[in-house]
Amino acid sequence: MRHVKIIQSALLLGLLLPAAWGIVNNTSFNDGHSHIALKARIVQGAPKGSTIQASVNGQTLSVMFSENIGQVAVEITTATGDTVDCLSTLTPTGFQCYIPNAGDYIVTFTLSNGDEYYGEFTVTD
C-alpha cells in the first residue's frame, strides 16, 4: 500500500514538473507569438510600461493595452532607423500591424505625458 502511494506521487510529480517548467519558461502552450520586452526610455510619472503588451507572430505585430493610458503614438522603425509605420491610438484598445519584410525592428510607444517605451523584435518570415 505504501509503495502505491510513492509511485502515485512520483507519477504526479513527473506530470506536473514539466508543465510547471514550461509555464515558467513560457514554452508550454506556445501559440507562435513572441513576446516583446519593453524598456523605458523616458518616464516622468508612474511607470506604465506594464500596461502595454506587444508580441510578434510571423509578420504581424500585435499590441494590447491593459489600461486606459490615454492617446499613444506608436512608431515602428527598422533597426537602422527607417520608419515602417506610425499611428496614434486611444487606449485601452489594441491593434495589429503587418510588417512586410524580414529583419530587425524597434517599436516605440510615446504616451501623451511624454513617457516613452520601446521594444526590439525580429521578423523572420
C-alpha angles and dihedrals in degrees: 000000000000091000090055092056091048091050091047091050092049091050091048091051090047089057099040102043097060091047092049091046091051093049092049090050093041093236102113118090090008109183095192095266118127113208115231113221110222123215127198116243099171124010120173101164136018110334113261100177093107090062090065116077115187130177140163127220114182104311096340122100111201124193129185128182114210094195138032103262096160126246116349127196113214125197125183116196137170116253087259092056103259111143115242100174141347127195142158121221138180116232148262085041126095137216144196128222128194114226107204101198136048115247146087119309142180124213116200125195118198116190122211090255091057098259111144132201129178140185134192123222142167129227110206103174 
